[in-house]
Amino acid sequence: MERSSASMQDVAREAGVSPQTVSRVANGSNAVRPETRQRVEAAMEKLGYRPNYAARALKHGQFKNIGVVLFNMTTFGNARILNGIVEAAEDDGYATTLVTIGHGHVKTLQAIAERMKQLPVDGVIIAMQDRIADFDDFVPPKELPFVLINESAANHCPTIDADQYGCSTAAVDYLLSKGHRTVYHIAGPSTSLAACSRARGWREALEQFGVPIPPTYVGDWGADSGYQAGLALAHEPGCTAVYAANDQMAYGAILGLQAAGKRVPEDVSIIGVDDSLAETVPRLNLTTMRMKFEQLGREAYLMVRRICDGEHVPVGVKTVIPTELIERGSVREIND
């Protein structure tokens, strides 16, 4: 990939400042007036300049470092995705630089790009979790390839994700094949792209089968919200099957149903998503749709590496990592 040959001296001339001032701006020093900083940053952007510490690595052509951007480090999926990226990078002789976009940061792709351009990375993987205002209008920097882990395909960056929609249609199909007349849903928060896609898959699968669509119960990904949903679902006379958008809510729902006098799976069958409890809950009996998050991370890494090596990776389409049904004991067949 072609890199800019702009030097610190070039930026200094363009901005009308000294090279020392450019160095201070590049290193985040506060000893620069805001208007001067803006002028220097504008010159950096115009010339495609990378900070001095990064420029030294550029002499060898690559930094051998991939940037990873997460909006939340605590979720099971993001932790596994990150592990997949890191392991693939280590196997390839690359390092990873992790950046978190939390409270207080502007959540736009453009802001993320500006931040990542200041770091010595060859490419960037963004695990998108929430809706981004400039998703459709974002123009990635030419000198820094981006790969998005996202539910929707982007027209400007290669995109990859687990099958958020397909896991729901498969779960609904599985429960209906067991004789259940409909499937209730415990959804994740509406701000989550994955939750919205899983809820859409559930609804559209029921529509396709022509069965009644029951009301949705909305949780927050946590087991307590699943527990409250389980208590409420126990009083739904037609509820014999529940699909929860993740395993934590599914497990909480089982406890809520049992607390209200229902048996699982004798009275109510339940299925979750992620397979995130297998190593934490002893004698786990929860049937689930396993998300292959670590494979997703590895594939995202390989995708951005191919771009760094000058290969063409299509945009406007999404690479999908399929899910896997893990049958345990929380679903039963209805024979009547």
N, C-alpha and C positions, 0 to 999 in steps of 0.2 A: 504494500500500500504506500502511496506517495505521501511523504511528510513535508511540512513547511520547513523552509530553510531560514526563516526569519530569525534574527538574533536579537539580543537585548538592546544592542546599539541601534538596530533598525527601529525597534519600538520607541526607544528614547527620542530618536529623530522625528518620528511620526507624531509623538505626543508633545514634543518640545520640552522635554525634561531630561534630567541626567540619568545615566544607566543605574546609578545608586537608587534613584527614586523608583525606577522600574523594578529593581530587585526587591525593594521594600514592599511594593504592591504585590509582586509575585509570591512573596513569603508571608503575606497577610499582616504585615506590620500596621499598627494604628498610627504611626508617626507620619501619616500622609493626609493632607487635606482632602475632604470628600470630593471637591470638584477636580482636584488633580488625579485622584484615584479613578474617577469616572473617565477622565481623558486618557489615562494610561490603559485602562481596561478596554476602552473603545479601540485604541491602537492595537492592542493584543488581538482583539477579535478580528479586526480588519486584516491584519497580517498573518493570522493563524498561528500566533506565537504560543509556544508551550513554555512553562516556567523553566528557569535555568537548571534546577536539579534534574528535571526531566530531560532537558536538552542533552545533558551529558550521556544519558542512556541511549538517546537517539543515535549516537555515533555508531552504535552496534546494530541499528535498524529496528529493534524492538525492545520493549521493557520486560517482556515475558511476565506480564502481570495483567490480570483481568479484574475490572471493577465489578462489584456486585452491589446493587441497591435494593434494600428491603424497607418496607414501610412498617413492618412489625416483626421483631425477632422471636416473639414468644409463641407464635402459633406452631402447631405440629407440622403443618405443610411447609411453611417457610424454613423451619429448622432442617427438615429433611432435604429440601431443595438445595439449601446452602451446603449441606454435607455432600450432596452429589456433585455440586460444582467444585468444591474444594478437593475432593478425592480425584476427580477427573483432571483438575489442574495439576495436582501433585504428580499424578502418573505421567503427565505431559511435560514435567519440568517447569511448570508455571506457578506463580504465586497468585494470590487473590487479595484484593483490597475491598473491605466491607464498608459501606456507607449506609447509615440508617436515616430515613426521612421521617422524623417524628413531629411532635408538637413544636410549633415555632418555626418550622421550615415551610417555604412555599412549595406546595405540591403541584408543580407543573413539570412537564417533561423538559421544557426549555430551561427552567431553573436547575433541574437535575443535570442537564447537559453542561451548563455553565460551570457547575460545581465539579463535575467529573473531568472537564477539560483542564482543570488545574492540577490534576493528579497524574502520576506516571503510569498510566494504564494504556494497553493496546486496544481494548474494547470494553464494552459495558453490557451487563445483563441486569435488567430491571424486573423484579418480581412485583408486578402491579397487583394491588389489593383493592384499591378504591377507584372510583371514577376520577378521571383527570380532565380538567377543563380544556386543555389544549391537545387532547389525544388525536383529534382529526387534523389539526393544523400544524402539528409539530414538524419541524424540518431538522433532521439530525445533522450534526456537524460532519462535513465530508471527511475530516481526518480522524474521526473516532466512530467506529461502527457500534451500533446498538442492536441488541436483541431483547424483545419484550416477552416476558412470561405473562400472558394475558388471555382473557376469555375471548375477546374479539380480535380478529385479524386487523393489522394496521396496514395502511397503504404506503407507509414510509419506512418501516422497519420489519425485518423478519420476526415472526411471532410463533410461539410454542406454548402449549398448555396441556394439562391433564384433561381428560374428557369430562368436564363438569356437567355438561348437558346429557351426554350419553350414559353417565352413571345413574342418572335419575330415570331415564327411560328403561334401562335394564332392570333397575330395582322395581319399578312399577310392573313391568312385564313378568318378573319373577313372582311377585306377590299375587298378581291376578291369575297366573298359571297354577297357583296353589288353591284356587277356588274362591278367593276373596272378591267381594262384589265391588269394592272400591278401596282406595288407599288414602289415609289421612297423611298430612305432611307437617312436620315441625321444621320450619325454615330458619335459616340464619338471618342475621341483620340485613336490612334493606340496603345499607351502605356497601355491602360486600358484593363484588362482581361475581364471585363463585356462588354465593348464596342465591343471587338473582338467577343465575344460569341454571342452578340445580332446581329451583322452584319452577322455572319455565319448562324444564324437561319433564318434571312431575306432572304439571298441568296439561301440557300438550300430549303426553302419553295417555293420560286418562281420556282426553278429548278424542284421540285416535281410536281408542277402544270403545268409545261411546258409553262410558260409565259415568255415574254421577260424580261431580267434583265437590268434595266436602270443603268446609272452611279451613283456612290455613292457620296454624299456630306458629307464632314468630318467637324465636329465642335469640340468644346473644352468643351462641357457640358454646356456652358454659353448661355444665351438668345441672346446675340449679335451675336454669331456665327450662331444661328438658324435664326436670322433676315437676315443675309447675304445669307444664303442658301435659305430662302424664296424668296428673291429678284431674285436669279438666277433661282429657280424652276418656277417662274411665267413666264419665257420665254421658258420653256420646253413645246412644243405643245401637247405632249401626257400625260402630268402630271395631273392626276385627283385625285391621292391618295398619301399621304406621311406618312411614319412611321418614327418618330424621336426617337432616342435612350434614350431620357429623356424628361421630361415635360418642362424644361426650354428652350431647343432648340425647342421643338414643339410650345410653346407659342411665342417665338421669330419668328419662321417661319410663324405663322399666321399673325403677324404684318408686316413681310416682304412681304408676298403675298398680303396683303391688301394695303400696300403702293405702290405696283406695279399694282394695279387695279383689283386684283383677289378677289373673294368672298369666304369665308369659312363658310359653306361647299358647297355652291351652285356650285362653280367652282372647288374647290379643297377640298377633305376631308383630315383630318389629325388626327393622333393618336399618343400619347406619351407613356412614361413609367415612373412609380414611384408613380404617384398620389401625387406629392409633393407640388402642388400649391393650394390644396383645402382650406387651412386655411389662404392663403395670397392673393389670387386674388379674388375679389368680383364677384359674378355671373359667376363663372368659367363655361365655356362651352366646355372644352377640354375633349374628350374621351381618356381614358388611360388604360394601363395595370398596375394595382396596385401591387407593390412589398410589401410583408408582412414582412418588415424589422424587426419590433419589435418581431414578432413571430420567425423570424430567430435567433435573439439574445437570446431569451428565450430558444429555442431548443439547441443552441450551449452551453449555460450554463448548461442545464440539461445533455448534453452529456459529458462535461468535469467532472461534478460532479459524474456521474456514474463511470467514470474511476477512480476518486479519491477514490471512495468507493470500488474499487477492481473489478468492473464488467468489462466484456469483451465487447468492442465496436469494431466492424469490421473496418479494414482498407482496402484500395483499392476500396471502393465503396463510393458514395456520397449520402448523404441525401438531397433531393430536396424539398424546400418549394414552392408550386405552386403559380402562380400569379392569379389575378382576373380581368376580364374585367369590367371596369366602363364606362358605356355608358352615354354620355352627349349629346352635340349637334354639334360636329365638324365633324361628318361623315354622309354622305347622301347616299341613294341608287340610283344607276344609272339604269334607266329603258329602255334606248335605246339600 
